[in-house]
């Protein structure tokens, strides 16, 4: 599985890590997972996010409260 490209650009969402090609933050996806949303619900709400992106963040992501 190829890792999703996560970028941190000061011109996008004040430099928060985002999924490349989107304005969706890593923090937002992790918060959705912690809140109990399923991967299917996340993909439906964010069509530019791939299943692989979510799997990667689920296993390699950090606690959004840090």
DRENKOLNU-464869 format. One record per residue: x, y, z of N, C-alpha, C in turn; residue number from 1. Coordinates in steps of 0.1 Angstrom, whole numbers, plus 5000, padded with zeros to 4 digits. Atoms other than C-alpha are relative to their C-alpha. Example, Ala and Ser with C-alpha at 12.3 -4.5 7.8 and 13.67 -1.06 7.14 Angstrom:
# DRENKOLNU-464869
<site><n_xx>5009</n_xx><n_yy>4988</n_yy><n_zz>5000</n_zz><ca_xx>5123</ca_xx><ca_yy>4955</ca_yy><ca_zz>5078</ca_zz><c_xx>5009</c_xx><c_yy>5012</c_yy><c_zz>5000</c_zz><num>1</num></site>
<site><n_xx>4991</n_xx><n_yy>4989</n_yy><n_zz>5000</n_zz><ca_xx>5137</ca_xx><ca_yy>4989</ca_yy><ca_zz>5071</ca_zz><c_xx>4992</c_xx><c_yy>5011</c_yy><c_zz>5008</c_zz><num>2</num></site>
END
This chain:
# DRENKOLNU-464869
<site><n_xx>5008</n_xx><n_yy>4988</n_yy><n_zz>5000</n_zz><ca_xx>5000</ca_xx><ca_yy>5000</ca_yy><ca_zz>5000</ca_zz><c_xx>5009</c_xx><c_yy>5012</c_yy><c_zz>5000</c_zz><num>1</num></site>
<site><n_xx>4992</n_xx><n_yy>4987</n_yy><n_zz>5001</n_zz><ca_xx>5014</ca_xx><ca_yy>5034</ca_yy><ca_zz>4990</ca_zz><c_xx>4995</c_xx><c_yy>5010</c_yy><c_zz>5010</c_zz><num>2</num></site>
<site><n_xx>5004</n_xx><n_yy>4990</n_yy><n_zz>4990</n_zz><ca_xx>5014</ca_xx><ca_yy>5060</ca_yy><ca_zz>5017</ca_zz><c_xx>4994</c_xx><c_yy>5012</c_yy><c_zz>4993</c_zz><num>3</num></site>
<site><n_xx>5005</n_xx><n_yy>4988</n_yy><n_zz>5005</n_zz><ca_xx>4992</ca_xx><ca_yy>5090</ca_yy><ca_zz>5011</ca_zz><c_xx>5009</c_xx><c_yy>5011</c_yy><c_zz>5001</c_zz><num>4</num></site>
<site><n_xx>4991</n_xx><n_yy>4989</n_yy><n_zz>4999</n_zz><ca_xx>5009</ca_xx><ca_yy>5122</ca_yy><ca_zz>5005</ca_zz><c_xx>4994</c_xx><c_yy>5010</c_yy><c_zz>5010</c_zz><num>5</num></site>
<site><n_xx>5005</n_xx><n_yy>4990</n_yy><n_zz>4990</n_zz><ca_xx>5005</ca_xx><ca_yy>5145</ca_yy><ca_zz>5035</ca_zz><c_xx>5010</c_xx><c_yy>5011</c_yy><c_zz>4999</c_zz><num>6</num></site>
<site><n_xx>4991</n_xx><n_yy>4988</n_yy><n_zz>5001</n_zz><ca_xx>5018</ca_xx><ca_yy>5180</ca_yy><ca_zz>5032</ca_zz><c_xx>4996</c_xx><c_yy>5010</c_yy><c_zz>5011</c_zz><num>7</num></site>
<site><n_xx>5002</n_xx><n_yy>4989</n_yy><n_zz>4991</n_zz><ca_xx>5022</ca_xx><ca_yy>5210</ca_yy><ca_zz>5055</ca_zz><c_xx>5005</c_xx><c_yy>5012</c_yy><c_zz>4992</c_zz><num>8</num></site>
<site><n_xx>4997</n_xx><n_yy>4988</n_yy><n_zz>5008</n_zz><ca_xx>5020</ca_xx><ca_yy>5242</ca_yy><ca_zz>5035</ca_zz><c_xx>4995</c_xx><c_yy>5012</c_yy><c_zz>5007</c_zz><num>9</num></site>
<site><n_xx>5005</n_xx><n_yy>4988</n_yy><n_zz>4993</n_zz><ca_xx>5018</ca_xx><ca_yy>5276</ca_yy><ca_zz>5053</ca_zz><c_xx>4989</c_xx><c_yy>5007</c_yy><c_zz>4993</c_zz><num>10</num></site>
<site><n_xx>5011</n_xx><n_yy>4993</n_yy><n_zz>5007</n_zz><ca_xx>4994</ca_xx><ca_yy>5288</ca_yy><ca_zz>5026</ca_zz><c_xx>4987</c_xx><c_yy>4992</c_yy><c_zz>4999</c_zz><num>11</num></site>
<site><n_xx>5012</n_xx><n_yy>5008</n_yy><n_zz>4999</n_zz><ca_xx>4969</ca_xx><ca_yy>5260</ca_yy><ca_zz>5032</ca_zz><c_xx>4997</c_xx><c_yy>4997</c_yy><c_zz>5014</c_zz><num>12</num></site>
<site><n_xx>5005</n_xx><n_yy>5002</n_yy><n_zz>4987</n_zz><ca_xx>4950</ca_xx><ca_yy>5259</ca_yy><ca_zz>5064</ca_zz><c_xx>5011</c_xx><c_yy>5003</c_yy><c_zz>5011</c_zz><num>13</num></site>
<site><n_xx>4989</n_xx><n_yy>4995</n_yy><n_zz>4991</n_zz><ca_xx>4978</ca_xx><ca_yy>5278</ca_yy><ca_zz>5082</ca_zz><c_xx>5010</c_xx><c_yy>4990</c_yy><c_zz>5003</c_zz><num>14</num></site>
<site><n_xx>4989</n_xx><n_yy>5010</n_yy><n_zz>4999</n_zz><ca_xx>5002</ca_xx><ca_yy>5250</ca_yy><ca_zz>5077</ca_zz><c_xx>4997</c_xx><c_yy>4987</c_yy><c_zz>5007</c_zz><num>15</num></site>
<site><n_xx>5003</n_xx><n_yy>5013</n_yy><n_zz>4994</n_zz><ca_xx>4983</ca_xx><ca_yy>5222</ca_yy><ca_zz>5093</ca_zz><c_xx>5002</c_xx><c_yy>4989</c_yy><c_zz>4990</c_zz><num>16</num></site>
<site><n_xx>4998</n_xx><n_yy>5011</n_yy><n_zz>5010</n_zz><ca_xx>4991</ca_xx><ca_yy>5188</ca_yy><ca_zz>5077</ca_zz><c_xx>4986</c_xx><c_yy>4997</c_yy><c_zz>4994</c_zz><num>17</num></site>
<site><n_xx>5012</n_xx><n_yy>5003</n_yy><n_zz>5008</n_zz><ca_xx>4966</ca_xx><ca_yy>5181</ca_yy><ca_zz>5049</ca_zz><c_xx>5003</c_xx><c_yy>4988</c_yy><c_zz>4991</c_zz><num>18</num></site>
<site><n_xx>4999</n_xx><n_yy>5010</n_yy><n_zz>5011</n_zz><ca_xx>4960</ca_xx><ca_yy>5153</ca_yy><ca_zz>5024</ca_zz><c_xx>5003</c_xx><c_yy>5008</c_yy><c_zz>4987</c_zz><num>19</num></site>
<site><n_xx>4996</n_xx><n_yy>4993</n_yy><n_zz>5013</n_zz><ca_xx>4977</ca_xx><ca_yy>5164</ca_yy><ca_zz>4992</ca_zz><c_xx>4989</c_xx><c_yy>5001</c_yy><c_zz>4991</c_zz><num>20</num></site>
<site><n_xx>5010</n_xx><n_yy>4998</n_yy><n_zz>5010</n_zz><ca_xx>4954</ca_xx><ca_yy>5179</ca_yy><ca_zz>4967</ca_zz><c_xx>4986</c_xx><c_yy>5004</c_yy><c_zz>5006</c_zz><num>21</num></site>
<site><n_xx>5013</n_xx><n_yy>4997</n_yy><n_zz>4993</n_zz><ca_xx>4927</ca_xx><ca_yy>5187</ca_yy><ca_zz>4993</ca_zz><c_xx>5003</c_xx><c_yy>5011</c_yy><c_zz>5011</c_zz><num>22</num></site>
<site><n_xx>4999</n_xx><n_yy>4991</n_yy><n_zz>4989</n_zz><ca_xx>4921</ca_xx><ca_yy>5212</ca_yy><ca_zz>5021</ca_zz><c_xx>4995</c_xx><c_yy>4992</c_yy><c_zz>5013</c_zz><num>23</num></site>
<site><n_xx>5004</n_xx><n_yy>5008</n_yy><n_zz>4989</n_zz><ca_xx>4912</ca_xx><ca_yy>5183</ca_yy><ca_zz>5044</ca_zz><c_xx>5012</c_xx><c_yy>4997</c_yy><c_zz>5009</c_zz><num>24</num></site>
<site><n_xx>4988</n_xx><n_yy>5002</n_yy><n_zz>4991</n_zz><ca_xx>4934</ca_xx><ca_yy>5182</ca_yy><ca_zz>5075</ca_zz><c_xx>5000</c_xx><c_yy>4985</c_yy><c_zz>5005</c_zz><num>25</num></site>
<site><n_xx>4998</n_xx><n_yy>5013</n_yy><n_zz>4993</n_zz><ca_xx>4948</ca_xx><ca_yy>5150</ca_yy><ca_zz>5090</ca_zz><c_xx>4992</c_xx><c_yy>5001</c_yy><c_zz>5013</c_zz><num>26</num></site>
<site><n_xx>5007</n_xx><n_yy>4999</n_yy><n_zz>4987</n_zz><ca_xx>4934</ca_xx><ca_yy>5163</ca_yy><ca_zz>5123</ca_zz><c_xx>4985</c_xx><c_yy>4997</c_yy><c_zz>4998</c_zz><num>27</num></site>
<site><n_xx>5014</n_xx><n_yy>5002</n_yy><n_zz>5002</n_zz><ca_xx>4899</ca_xx><ca_yy>5164</ca_yy><ca_zz>5109</ca_zz><c_xx>4996</c_xx><c_yy>4985</c_yy><c_zz>4998</c_zz><num>28</num></site>
<site><n_xx>5003</n_xx><n_yy>5014</n_yy><n_zz>5003</n_zz><ca_xx>4900</ca_xx><ca_yy>5128</ca_yy><ca_zz>5096</ca_zz><c_xx>5002</c_xx><c_yy>4992</c_yy><c_zz>5013</c_zz><num>29</num></site>
<site><n_xx>4998</n_xx><n_yy>5007</n_yy><n_zz>4987</n_zz><ca_xx>4914</ca_xx><ca_yy>5116</ca_yy><ca_zz>5129</ca_zz><c_xx>4989</c_xx><c_yy>5002</c_yy><c_zz>5010</c_zz><num>30</num></site>
<site><n_xx>5011</n_xx><n_yy>4997</n_yy><n_zz>4991</n_zz><ca_xx>4888</ca_xx><ca_yy>5134</ca_yy><ca_zz>5149</ca_zz><c_xx>4987</c_xx><c_yy>4992</c_yy><c_zz>4996</c_zz><num>31</num></site>
<site><n_xx>5012</n_xx><n_yy>5007</n_yy><n_zz>5005</n_zz><ca_xx>4861</ca_xx><ca_yy>5118</ca_yy><ca_zz>5127</ca_zz><c_xx>5001</c_xx><c_yy>4985</c_yy><c_zz>5004</c_zz><num>32</num></site>
<site><n_xx>4998</n_xx><n_yy>5014</n_yy><n_zz>4996</n_zz><ca_xx>4876</ca_xx><ca_yy>5083</ca_yy><ca_zz>5134</ca_zz><c_xx>4997</c_xx><c_yy>4999</c_yy><c_zz>5015</c_zz><num>33</num></site>
<site><n_xx>5001</n_xx><n_yy>5001</n_yy><n_zz>4985</n_zz><ca_xx>4878</ca_xx><ca_yy>5090</ca_yy><ca_zz>5172</ca_zz><c_xx>4985</c_xx><c_yy>5002</c_yy><c_zz>5004</c_zz><num>34</num></site>
<site><n_xx>5015</n_xx><n_yy>4998</n_yy><n_zz>4997</n_zz><ca_xx>4841</ca_xx><ca_yy>5102</ca_yy><ca_zz>5171</ca_zz><c_xx>4992</c_xx><c_yy>4988</c_yy><c_zz>4996</c_zz><num>35</num></site>
<site><n_xx>5008</n_xx><n_yy>5012</n_yy><n_zz>5003</n_zz><ca_xx>4831</ca_xx><ca_yy>5068</ca_yy><ca_zz>5158</ca_zz><c_xx>4995</c_xx><c_yy>4999</c_yy><c_zz>4986</c_zz><num>36</num></site>
<site><n_xx>5004</n_xx><n_yy>5001</n_yy><n_zz>5014</n_zz><ca_xx>4825</ca_xx><ca_yy>5076</ca_yy><ca_zz>5121</ca_zz><c_xx>5007</c_xx><c_yy>4988</c_yy><c_zz>4993</c_zz><num>37</num></site>
<site><n_xx>4994</n_xx><n_yy>5011</n_yy><n_zz>5007</n_zz><ca_xx>4831</ca_xx><ca_yy>5046</ca_yy><ca_zz>5098</ca_zz><c_xx>5008</c_xx><c_yy>5005</c_yy><c_zz>4988</c_zz><num>38</num></site>
<site><n_xx>4993</n_xx><n_yy>4996</n_yy><n_zz>5012</n_zz><ca_xx>4855</ca_xx><ca_yy>5047</ca_yy><ca_zz>5069</ca_zz><c_xx>4991</c_xx><c_yy>5003</c_yy><c_zz>4989</c_zz><num>39</num></site>
<site><n_xx>5009</n_xx><n_yy>4997</n_yy><n_zz>5011</n_zz><ca_xx>4826</ca_xx><ca_yy>5045</ca_yy><ca_zz>5046</ca_zz><c_xx>4993</c_xx><c_yy>5014</c_yy><c_zz>5001</c_zz><num>40</num></site>
<site><n_xx>5006</n_xx><n_yy>4987</n_yy><n_zz>4998</n_zz><ca_xx>4810</ca_xx><ca_yy>5076</ca_yy><ca_zz>5062</ca_zz><c_xx>5010</c_xx><c_yy>5011</c_yy><c_zz>4996</c_zz><num>41</num></site>
<site><n_xx>4990</n_xx><n_yy>4990</n_yy><n_zz>5003</n_zz><ca_xx>4843</ca_xx><ca_yy>5095</ca_yy><ca_zz>5059</ca_zz><c_xx>5002</c_xx><c_yy>5001</c_yy><c_zz>4985</c_zz><num>42</num></site>
<site><n_xx>4998</n_xx><n_yy>5000</n_yy><n_zz>5015</n_zz><ca_xx>4847</ca_xx><ca_yy>5085</ca_yy><ca_zz>5022</ca_zz><c_xx>4988</c_xx><c_yy>5007</c_yy><c_zz>4993</c_zz><num>43</num></site>
<site><n_xx>5012</n_xx><n_yy>4994</n_yy><n_zz>5006</n_zz><ca_xx>4811</ca_xx><ca_yy>5095</ca_yy><ca_zz>5015</ca_zz><c_xx>5001</c_xx><c_yy>5016</c_yy><c_zz>5002</c_zz><num>44</num></site>
<site><n_xx>5000</n_xx><n_yy>4986</n_yy><n_zz>4997</n_zz><ca_xx>4816</ca_xx><ca_yy>5129</ca_yy><ca_zz>5031</ca_zz><c_xx>5012</c_xx><c_yy>5007</c_yy><c_zz>4993</c_zz><num>45</num></site>
<site><n_xx>4987</n_xx><n_yy>4994</n_yy><n_zz>5006</n_zz><ca_xx>4851</ca_xx><ca_yy>5135</ca_yy><ca_zz>5015</ca_zz><c_xx>5004</c_xx><c_yy>4992</c_yy><c_zz>4988</c_zz><num>46</num></site>
<site><n_xx>4997</n_xx><n_yy>5008</n_yy><n_zz>5012</n_zz><ca_xx>4852</ca_xx><ca_yy>5121</ca_yy><ca_zz>4980</ca_zz><c_xx>5014</c_xx><c_yy>5000</c_yy><c_zz>4995</c_zz><num>47</num></site>
<site><n_xx>4987</n_xx><n_yy>4999</n_yy><n_zz>5005</n_zz><ca_xx>4887</ca_xx><ca_yy>5133</ca_yy><ca_zz>4974</ca_zz><c_xx>5010</c_xx><c_yy>4992</c_yy><c_zz>5009</c_zz><num>48</num></site>
<site><n_xx>4992</n_xx><n_yy>5009</n_yy><n_zz>4991</n_zz><ca_xx>4900</ca_xx><ca_yy>5111</ca_yy><ca_zz>5003</ca_zz><c_xx>4999</c_xx><c_yy>4986</c_yy><c_zz>4996</c_zz><num>49</num></site>
<site><n_xx>5001</n_xx><n_yy>5014</n_yy><n_zz>5004</n_zz><ca_xx>4909</ca_xx><ca_yy>5076</ca_yy><ca_zz>4994</ca_zz><c_xx>4999</c_xx><c_yy>4991</c_yy><c_zz>5013</c_zz><num>50</num></site>
<site><n_xx>5001</n_xx><n_yy>5011</n_yy><n_zz>4989</n_zz><ca_xx>4903</ca_xx><ca_yy>5044</ca_yy><ca_zz>5015</ca_zz><c_xx>5014</c_xx><c_yy>4998</c_yy><c_zz>5006</c_zz><num>51</num></site>
<site><n_xx>4986</n_xx><n_yy>5002</n_yy><n_zz>4996</n_zz><ca_xx>4941</ca_xx><ca_yy>5040</ca_yy><ca_zz>5016</ca_zz><c_xx>5005</c_xx><c_yy>5012</c_yy><c_zz>5009</c_zz><num>52</num></site>
<site><n_xx>4996</n_xx><n_yy>4988</n_yy><n_zz>4992</n_zz><ca_xx>4945</ca_xx><ca_yy>5076</ca_yy><ca_zz>5030</ca_zz><c_xx>4995</c_xx><c_yy>4997</c_yy><c_zz>5014</c_zz><num>53</num></site>
<site><n_xx>5006</n_xx><n_yy>5002</n_yy><n_zz>4986</n_zz><ca_xx>4921</ca_xx><ca_yy>5067</ca_yy><ca_zz>5059</ca_zz><c_xx>5007</c_xx><c_yy>4989</c_yy><c_zz>5007</c_zz><num>54</num></site>
<site><n_xx>4994</n_xx><n_yy>5012</n_yy><n_zz>4994</n_zz><ca_xx>4937</ca_xx><ca_yy>5033</ca_yy><ca_zz>5065</ca_zz><c_xx>5014</c_xx><c_yy>5005</c_yy><c_zz>5006</c_zz><num>55</num></site>
<site><n_xx>4987</n_xx><n_yy>4996</n_yy><n_zz>4995</n_zz><ca_xx>4971</ca_xx><ca_yy>5050</ca_yy><ca_zz>5067</ca_zz><c_xx>4999</c_xx><c_yy>5009</c_yy><c_zz>5012</c_zz><num>56</num></site>
<site><n_xx>5002</n_xx><n_yy>4991</n_yy><n_zz>4988</n_zz><ca_xx>4959</ca_xx><ca_yy>5078</ca_yy><ca_zz>5091</ca_zz><c_xx>4996</c_xx><c_yy>4992</c_yy><c_zz>5012</c_zz><num>57</num></site>
<site><n_xx>5005</n_xx><n_yy>5008</n_yy><n_zz>4989</n_zz><ca_xx>4942</ca_xx><ca_yy>5052</ca_yy><ca_zz>5112</ca_zz><c_xx>5011</c_xx><c_yy>4992</c_yy><c_zz>5007</c_zz><num>58</num></site>
<site><n_xx>4989</n_xx><n_yy>5008</n_yy><n_zz>4994</n_zz><ca_xx>4974</ca_xx><ca_yy>5032</ca_yy><ca_zz>5117</ca_zz><c_xx>5012</c_xx><c_yy>5008</c_yy><c_zz>5003</c_zz><num>59</num></site>
<site><n_xx>4987</n_xx><n_yy>4992</n_yy><n_zz>4999</n_zz><ca_xx>5001</ca_xx><ca_yy>5059</ca_yy><ca_zz>5114</ca_zz><c_xx>4997</c_xx><c_yy>5014</c_yy><c_zz>5006</c_zz><num>60</num></site>
<site><n_xx>5003</n_xx><n_yy>4986</n_yy><n_zz>4995</n_zz><ca_xx>4982</ca_xx><ca_yy>5091</ca_yy><ca_zz>5125</ca_zz><c_xx>5003</c_xx><c_yy>5002</c_yy><c_zz>5014</c_zz><num>61</num></site>
<site><n_xx>4998</n_xx><n_yy>4997</n_yy><n_zz>4986</n_zz><ca_xx>4987</ca_xx><ca_yy>5108</ca_yy><ca_zz>5158</ca_zz><c_xx>4987</c_xx><c_yy>5005</c_yy><c_zz>5006</c_zz><num>62</num></site>
<site><n_xx>5012</n_xx><n_yy>4995</n_yy><n_zz>4993</n_zz><ca_xx>4963</ca_xx><ca_yy>5119</ca_yy><ca_zz>5184</ca_zz><c_xx>4998</c_xx><c_yy>5015</c_yy><c_zz>4997</c_zz><num>63</num></site>
<site><n_xx>5002</n_xx><n_yy>4986</n_yy><n_zz>5004</n_zz><ca_xx>4947</ca_xx><ca_yy>5151</ca_yy><ca_zz>5172</ca_zz><c_xx>5000</c_xx><c_yy>5010</c_yy><c_zz>5012</c_zz><num>64</num></site>
<site><n_xx>4999</n_xx><n_yy>4991</n_yy><n_zz>4989</n_zz><ca_xx>4948</ca_xx><ca_yy>5166</ca_yy><ca_zz>5207</ca_zz><c_xx>5014</c_xx><c_yy>5004</c_yy><c_zz>5004</c_zz><num>65</num></site>
<site><n_xx>4986</n_xx><n_yy>4996</n_yy><n_zz>4997</n_zz><ca_xx>4986</ca_xx><ca_yy>5167</ca_yy><ca_zz>5207</ca_zz><c_xx>5004</c_xx><c_yy>5012</c_yy><c_zz>4993</c_zz><num>66</num></site>
END
